[in-house]
Amino acid sequence: HSHANTLRRTHTQPLLLLLLLHHILSQFTETWTRHRTSMTPYGY
């Protein structure tokens, strides 16, 4: 039973980290794209 709990924890933790990382990355990309767009005529 404790093994299942450990397994669940190890599966949930990286998922939460991944979600957090994805959120930060999207926020960063959004800001970066907006910054670049104001500087250059291109979207990238």
PQR file of N, CA, C, O and H, with PARSE charges and radii, in Angstrom:
ATOM      1  N   HIS A   1       0.841  -1.206   0.000 -0.4000 1.5000
ATOM      2  CA  HIS A   1       0.000   0.000   0.000 -0.0000 2.0000
ATOM      3  C   HIS A   1       0.873   1.252   0.000  0.5500 1.7000
ATOM      4  O   HIS A   1       0.618   2.202  -0.741 -0.5500 1.4000
ATOM      5  N   SER A   2       1.897   1.238   0.835 -0.4000 1.5000
ATOM      6  CA  SER A   2       2.803   2.384   0.908 -0.0000 2.0000
ATOM      7  C   SER A   2       3.568   2.545  -0.406  0.5500 1.7000
ATOM      8  O   SER A   2       3.945   3.648  -0.802 -0.5500 1.4000
ATOM      9  H   SER A   2       2.104   0.466   1.437  0.4000 1.0000
ATOM     10  N   HIS A   3       3.782   1.407  -1.066 -0.4000 1.5000
ATOM     11  CA  HIS A   3       4.486   1.437  -2.345 -0.0000 2.0000
ATOM     12  C   HIS A   3       3.660   2.193  -3.393  0.5500 1.7000
ATOM     13  O   HIS A   3       4.197   2.951  -4.201 -0.5500 1.4000
ATOM     14  H   HIS A   3       3.476   0.511  -0.744  0.4000 1.0000
ATOM     15  N   ALA A   4       2.347   1.967  -3.356 -0.4000 1.5000
ATOM     16  CA  ALA A   4       1.446   2.634  -4.287 -0.0000 2.0000
ATOM     17  C   ALA A   4       1.433   4.145  -4.037  0.5500 1.7000
ATOM     18  O   ALA A   4       1.366   4.943  -4.972 -0.5500 1.4000
ATOM     19  H   ALA A   4       1.912   1.351  -2.700  0.4000 1.0000
ATOM     20  N   ASN A   5       1.497   4.515  -2.763 -0.4000 1.5000
ATOM     21  CA  ASN A   5       1.530   5.932  -2.408 -0.0000 2.0000
ATOM     22  C   ASN A   5       2.806   6.603  -2.926  0.5500 1.7000
ATOM     23  O   ASN A   5       2.775   7.718  -3.446 -0.5500 1.4000
ATOM     24  H   ASN A   5       1.550   3.866  -2.004  0.4000 1.0000
ATOM     25  N   THR A   6       3.929   5.891  -2.770 -0.4000 1.5000
ATOM     26  CA  THR A   6       5.211   6.407  -3.239 -0.0000 2.0000
ATOM     27  C   THR A   6       5.188   6.544  -4.749  0.5500 1.7000
ATOM     28  O   THR A   6       5.675   7.532  -5.299 -0.5500 1.4000
ATOM     29  H   THR A   6       3.954   4.985  -2.348  0.4000 1.0000
ATOM     30  N   LEU A   7       4.628   5.566  -5.407 -0.4000 1.5000
ATOM     31  CA  LEU A   7       4.539   5.561  -6.861 -0.0000 2.0000
ATOM     32  C   LEU A   7       3.690   6.729  -7.337  0.5500 1.7000
ATOM     33  O   LEU A   7       4.039   7.416  -8.297 -0.5500 1.4000
ATOM     34  H   LEU A   7       4.232   4.764  -4.960  0.4000 1.0000
ATOM     35  N   ARG A   8       2.567   6.944  -6.653 -0.4000 1.5000
ATOM     36  CA  ARG A   8       1.665   8.029  -7.019 -0.0000 2.0000
ATOM     37  C   ARG A   8       2.360   9.384  -6.825  0.5500 1.7000
ATOM     38  O   ARG A   8       2.204  10.297  -7.636 -0.5500 1.4000
ATOM     39  H   ARG A   8       2.283   6.386  -5.874  0.4000 1.0000
ATOM     40  N   ARG A   9       3.125   9.493  -5.742 -0.4000 1.5000
ATOM     41  CA  ARG A   9       3.800  10.744  -5.438 -0.0000 2.0000
ATOM     42  C   ARG A   9       4.855  11.065  -6.504  0.5500 1.7000
ATOM     43  O   ARG A   9       4.973  12.204  -6.956 -0.5500 1.4000
ATOM     44  H   ARG A   9       3.252   8.751  -5.084  0.4000 1.0000
ATOM     45  N   THR A  10       5.608  10.047  -6.890 -0.4000 1.5000
ATOM     46  CA  THR A  10       6.656  10.243  -7.887 -0.0000 2.0000
ATOM     47  C   THR A  10       6.067  10.542  -9.262  0.5500 1.7000
ATOM     48  O   THR A  10       6.720  11.156 -10.105 -0.5500 1.4000
ATOM     49  H   THR A  10       5.512   9.122  -6.523  0.4000 1.0000
ATOM     50  N   HIS A  11       4.842  10.107  -9.480 -0.4000 1.5000
ATOM     51  CA  HIS A  11       4.192  10.379 -10.759 -0.0000 2.0000
ATOM     52  C   HIS A  11       3.554  11.766 -10.776  0.5500 1.7000
ATOM     53  O   HIS A  11       3.509  12.427 -11.814 -0.5500 1.4000
ATOM     54  H   HIS A  11       4.311   9.608  -8.795  0.4000 1.0000
ATOM     55  N   THR A  12       3.060  12.197  -9.612 -0.4000 1.5000
ATOM     56  CA  THR A  12       2.380  13.484  -9.527 -0.0000 2.0000
ATOM     57  C   THR A  12       3.366  14.644  -9.486  0.5500 1.7000
ATOM     58  O   THR A  12       3.120  15.684 -10.097 -0.5500 1.4000
ATOM     59  H   THR A  12       3.097  11.660  -8.769  0.4000 1.0000
ATOM     60  N   GLN A  13       4.464  14.481  -8.781 -0.4000 1.5000
ATOM     61  CA  GLN A  13       5.439  15.551  -8.603 -0.0000 2.0000
ATOM     62  C   GLN A  13       5.986  16.086  -9.933  0.5500 1.7000
ATOM     63  O   GLN A  13       5.918  17.293 -10.165 -0.5500 1.4000
ATOM     64  H   GLN A  13       4.664  13.636  -8.285  0.4000 1.0000
ATOM     65  N   PRO A  14       6.528  15.230 -10.818 -0.5600 1.5000
ATOM     66  CA  PRO A  14       7.046  15.728 -12.081  0.2800 2.0000
ATOM     67  C   PRO A  14       5.965  16.368 -12.950  0.5500 1.7000
ATOM     68  O   PRO A  14       6.232  17.302 -13.706 -0.5500 1.4000
ATOM     69  N   LEU A  15       4.754  15.858 -12.833 -0.4000 1.5000
ATOM     70  CA  LEU A  15       3.644  16.409 -13.606 -0.0000 2.0000
ATOM     71  C   LEU A  15       3.364  17.842 -13.186  0.5500 1.7000
ATOM     72  O   LEU A  15       3.160  18.716 -14.029 -0.5500 1.4000
ATOM     73  H   LEU A  15       4.537  15.099 -12.219  0.4000 1.0000
ATOM     74  N   LEU A  16       3.355  18.082 -11.869 -0.4000 1.5000
ATOM     75  CA  LEU A  16       3.142  19.429 -11.342 -0.0000 2.0000
ATOM     76  C   LEU A  16       4.286  20.347 -11.743  0.5500 1.7000
ATOM     77  O   LEU A  16       4.077  21.504 -12.107 -0.5500 1.4000
ATOM     78  H   LEU A  16       3.521  17.372 -11.184  0.4000 1.0000
ATOM     79  N   LEU A  17       5.501  19.809 -11.669 -0.4000 1.5000
ATOM     80  CA  LEU A  17       6.679  20.575 -12.071 -0.0000 2.0000
ATOM     81  C   LEU A  17       6.611  20.928 -13.545  0.5500 1.7000
ATOM     82  O   LEU A  17       6.955  22.038 -13.951 -0.5500 1.4000
ATOM     83  H   LEU A  17       5.671  18.869 -11.373  0.4000 1.0000
ATOM     84  N   LEU A  18       6.158  19.960 -14.346 -0.4000 1.5000
ATOM     85  CA  LEU A  18       6.030  20.163 -15.786 -0.0000 2.0000
ATOM     86  C   LEU A  18       4.998  21.234 -16.094  0.5500 1.7000
ATOM     87  O   LEU A  18       5.207  22.083 -16.960 -0.5500 1.4000
ATOM     88  H   LEU A  18       5.878  19.059 -14.016  0.4000 1.0000
ATOM     89  N   LEU A  19       3.870  21.187 -15.370 -0.4000 1.5000
ATOM     90  CA  LEU A  19       2.828  22.190 -15.543 -0.0000 2.0000
ATOM     91  C   LEU A  19       3.333  23.575 -15.174  0.5500 1.7000
ATOM     92  O   LEU A  19       3.057  24.554 -15.867 -0.5500 1.4000
ATOM     93  H   LEU A  19       3.700  20.497 -14.666  0.4000 1.0000
ATOM     94  N   LEU A  20       4.075  23.647 -14.076 -0.4000 1.5000
ATOM     95  CA  LEU A  20       4.630  24.907 -13.613 -0.0000 2.0000
ATOM     96  C   LEU A  20       5.647  25.438 -14.621  0.5500 1.7000
ATOM     97  O   LEU A  20       5.659  26.624 -14.949 -0.5500 1.4000
ATOM     98  H   LEU A  20       4.299  22.851 -13.513  0.4000 1.0000
ATOM     99  N   LEU A  21       6.494  24.539 -15.101 -0.4000 1.5000
ATOM    100  CA  LEU A  21       7.509  24.907 -16.080 -0.0000 2.0000
ATOM    101  C   LEU A  21       6.866  25.405 -17.372  0.5500 1.7000
ATOM    102  O   LEU A  21       7.311  26.389 -17.962 -0.5500 1.4000
ATOM    103  H   LEU A  21       6.484  23.575 -14.835  0.4000 1.0000
ATOM    104  N   HIS A  22       5.820  24.714 -17.798 -0.4000 1.5000
ATOM    105  CA  HIS A  22       5.092  25.085 -19.006 -0.0000 2.0000
ATOM    106  C   HIS A  22       4.471  26.474 -18.858  0.5500 1.7000
ATOM    107  O   HIS A  22       4.486  27.280 -19.788 -0.5500 1.4000
ATOM    108  H   HIS A  22       5.458  23.915 -17.319  0.4000 1.0000
ATOM    109  N   HIS A  23       3.924  26.738 -17.665 -0.4000 1.5000
ATOM    110  CA  HIS A  23       3.302  28.028 -17.381 -0.0000 2.0000
ATOM    111  C   HIS A  23       4.337  29.145 -17.440  0.5500 1.7000
ATOM    112  O   HIS A  23       4.111  30.182 -18.063 -0.5500 1.4000
ATOM    113  H   HIS A  23       3.911  26.083 -16.909  0.4000 1.0000
ATOM    114  N   ILE A  24       5.477  28.923 -16.783 -0.4000 1.5000
ATOM    115  CA  ILE A  24       6.548  29.919 -16.771 -0.0000 2.0000
ATOM    116  C   ILE A  24       7.077  30.140 -18.187  0.5500 1.7000
ATOM    117  O   ILE A  24       7.331  31.272 -18.598 -0.5500 1.4000
ATOM    118  H   ILE A  24       5.661  28.081 -16.276  0.4000 1.0000
ATOM    119  N   LEU A  25       7.238  29.042 -18.925 -0.4000 1.5000
ATOM    120  CA  LEU A  25       7.754  29.108 -20.277 -0.0000 2.0000
ATOM    121  C   LEU A  25       6.821  29.893 -21.192  0.5500 1.7000
ATOM    122  O   LEU A  25       7.272  30.706 -21.999 -0.5500 1.4000
ATOM    123  H   LEU A  25       7.032  28.123 -18.591  0.4000 1.0000
ATOM    124  N   SER A  26       5.514  29.646 -21.063 -0.4000 1.5000
ATOM    125  CA  SER A  26       4.538  30.354 -21.887 -0.0000 2.0000
ATOM    126  C   SER A  26       4.511  31.842 -21.550  0.5500 1.7000
ATOM    127  O   SER A  26       4.389  32.694 -22.430 -0.5500 1.4000
ATOM    128  H   SER A  26       5.147  28.985 -20.408  0.4000 1.0000
ATOM    129  N   GLN A  27       4.627  32.135 -20.246 -0.4000 1.5000
ATOM    130  CA  GLN A  27       4.662  33.527 -19.795 -0.0000 2.0000
ATOM    131  C   GLN A  27       5.896  34.231 -20.353  0.5500 1.7000
ATOM    132  O   GLN A  27       5.821  35.366 -20.824 -0.5500 1.4000
ATOM    133  H   GLN A  27       4.726  31.442 -19.531  0.4000 1.0000
ATOM    134  N   PHE A  28       7.032  33.536 -20.290 -0.4000 1.5000
ATOM    135  CA  PHE A  28       8.295  34.070 -20.774 -0.0000 2.0000
ATOM    136  C   PHE A  28       8.253  34.283 -22.287  0.5500 1.7000
ATOM    137  O   PHE A  28       8.683  35.320 -22.792 -0.5500 1.4000
ATOM    138  H   PHE A  28       7.093  32.614 -19.907  0.4000 1.0000
ATOM    139  N   THR A  29       7.723  33.278 -23.007 -0.4000 1.5000
ATOM    140  CA  THR A  29       7.627  33.353 -24.464 -0.0000 2.0000
ATOM    141  C   THR A  29       6.728  34.505 -24.886  0.5500 1.7000
ATOM    142  O   THR A  29       7.019  35.216 -25.848 -0.5500 1.4000
ATOM    143  H   THR A  29       7.373  32.435 -22.597  0.4000 1.0000
ATOM    144  N   GLU A  30       5.630  34.682 -24.154 -0.4000 1.5000
ATOM    145  CA  GLU A  30       4.693  35.757 -24.452 -0.0000 2.0000
ATOM    146  C   GLU A  30       5.368  37.119 -24.315  0.5500 1.7000
ATOM    147  O   GLU A  30       5.245  37.979 -25.187 -0.5500 1.4000
ATOM    148  H   GLU A  30       5.393  34.105 -23.372  0.4000 1.0000
ATOM    149  N   THR A  31       6.079  37.296 -23.207 -0.4000 1.5000
ATOM    150  CA  THR A  31       6.780  38.553 -22.944 -0.0000 2.0000
ATOM    151  C   THR A  31       7.899  38.757 -23.957  0.5500 1.7000
ATOM    152  O   THR A  31       8.092  39.861 -24.467 -0.5500 1.4000
ATOM    153  H   THR A  31       6.179  36.597 -22.499  0.4000 1.0000
ATOM    154  N   TRP A  32       8.635  37.683 -24.244 -0.4000 1.5000
ATOM    155  CA  TRP A  32       9.758  37.739 -25.181 -0.0000 2.0000
ATOM    156  C   TRP A  32       9.269  38.099 -26.580  0.5500 1.7000
ATOM    157  O   TRP A  32       9.865  38.933 -27.261 -0.5500 1.4000
ATOM    158  H   TRP A  32       8.478  36.787 -23.830  0.4000 1.0000
ATOM    159  N   THR A  33       8.171  37.457 -27.005 -0.4000 1.5000
ATOM    160  CA  THR A  33       7.614  37.712 -28.335 -0.0000 2.0000
ATOM    161  C   THR A  33       7.148  39.153 -28.445  0.5500 1.7000
ATOM    162  O   THR A  33       7.385  39.808 -29.461 -0.5500 1.4000
ATOM    163  H   THR A  33       7.686  36.779 -26.452  0.4000 1.0000
ATOM    164  N   ARG A  34       6.482  39.657 -27.398 -0.4000 1.5000
ATOM    165  CA  ARG A  34       5.995  41.025 -27.397 -0.0000 2.0000
ATOM    166  C   ARG A  34       7.169  42.004 -27.456  0.5500 1.7000
ATOM    167  O   ARG A  34       7.112  43.028 -28.138 -0.5500 1.4000
ATOM    168  H   ARG A  34       6.290  39.125 -26.573  0.4000 1.0000
ATOM    169  N   HIS A  35       8.233  41.665 -26.725 -0.4000 1.5000
ATOM    170  CA  HIS A  35       9.422  42.509 -26.696 -0.0000 2.0000
ATOM    171  C   HIS A  35      10.095  42.534 -28.066  0.5500 1.7000
ATOM    172  O   HIS A  35      10.504  43.590 -28.550 -0.5500 1.4000
ATOM    173  H   HIS A  35       8.279  40.834 -26.171  0.4000 1.0000
ATOM    174  N   ARG A  36      10.204  41.358 -28.684 -0.4000 1.5000
ATOM    175  CA  ARG A  36      10.840  41.247 -29.986 -0.0000 2.0000
ATOM    176  C   ARG A  36      10.011  41.938 -31.071  0.5500 1.7000
ATOM    177  O   ARG A  36      10.556  42.564 -31.979 -0.5500 1.4000
ATOM    178  H   ARG A  36       9.872  40.501 -28.291  0.4000 1.0000
ATOM    179  N   THR A  37       8.695  41.816 -30.963 -0.4000 1.5000
ATOM    180  CA  THR A  37       7.804  42.405 -31.962 -0.0000 2.0000
ATOM    181  C   THR A  37       7.917  43.923 -31.954  0.5500 1.7000
ATOM    182  O   THR A  37       7.853  44.563 -33.003 -0.5500 1.4000
ATOM    183  H   THR A  37       8.252  41.307 -30.225  0.4000 1.0000
ATOM    184  N   SER A  38       8.086  44.498 -30.760 -0.4000 1.5000
ATOM    185  CA  SER A  38       8.209  45.953 -30.647 -0.0000 2.0000
ATOM    186  C   SER A  38       9.557  46.433 -31.190  0.5500 1.7000
ATOM    187  O   SER A  38       9.703  47.597 -31.563 -0.5500 1.4000
ATOM    188  H   SER A  38       8.138  43.978 -29.908  0.4000 1.0000
ATOM    189  N   MET A  39      10.538  45.531 -31.232 -0.4000 1.5000
ATOM    190  CA  MET A  39      11.865  45.869 -31.715 -0.0000 2.0000
ATOM    191  C   MET A  39      12.002  45.625 -33.209  0.5500 1.7000
ATOM    192  O   MET A  39      12.531  46.468 -33.933 -0.5500 1.4000
ATOM    193  H   MET A  39      10.420  44.585 -30.929  0.4000 1.0000
ATOM    194  N   THR A  40      11.529  44.480 -33.669 -0.4000 1.5000
ATOM    195  CA  THR A  40      11.686  44.087 -35.069 -0.0000 2.0000
ATOM    196  C   THR A  40      10.329  43.963 -35.755  0.5500 1.7000
ATOM    197  O   THR A  40       9.315  43.767 -35.086 -0.5500 1.4000
ATOM    198  H   THR A  40      11.099  43.796 -33.080  0.4000 1.0000
ATOM    199  N   PRO A  41      10.300  44.074 -37.071 -0.5600 1.5000
ATOM    200  CA  PRO A  41       9.045  43.928 -37.809  0.2800 2.0000
ATOM    201  C   PRO A  41       8.581  42.481 -37.905  0.5500 1.7000
ATOM    202  O   PRO A  41       7.464  42.207 -38.344 -0.5500 1.4000
ATOM    203  N   TYR A  42       9.443  41.558 -37.493 -0.4000 1.5000
ATOM    204  CA  TYR A  42       9.106  40.143 -37.545 -0.0000 2.0000
ATOM    205  C   TYR A  42       8.468  39.681 -36.247  0.5500 1.7000
ATOM    206  O   TYR A  42       8.602  40.335 -35.213 -0.5500 1.4000
ATOM    207  H   TYR A  42      10.350  41.780 -37.136  0.4000 1.0000
ATOM    208  N   GLY A  43       7.770  38.544 -36.306 -0.4000 1.5000
ATOM    209  CA  GLY A  43       7.120  38.007 -35.117 -0.0000 2.0000
ATOM    210  C   GLY A  43       8.070  37.167 -34.288  0.5500 1.7000
ATOM    211  O   GLY A  43       7.787  36.847 -33.134 -0.5500 1.4000
ATOM    212  H   GLY A  43       7.662  38.013 -37.147  0.4000 1.0000
ATOM    213  N   TYR A  44       9.225  36.805 -34.896 -0.4000 1.5000
ATOM    214  CA  TYR A  44      10.150  35.932 -34.180 -0.0000 2.0000
ATOM    215  C   TYR A  44      11.398  36.693 -33.739  0.5500 1.7000
ATOM    216  O   TYR A  44      12.289  36.111 -33.120 -0.5500 1.4000
ATOM    217  H   TYR A  44       9.455  37.065 -35.833  0.4000 1.0000
TER
END
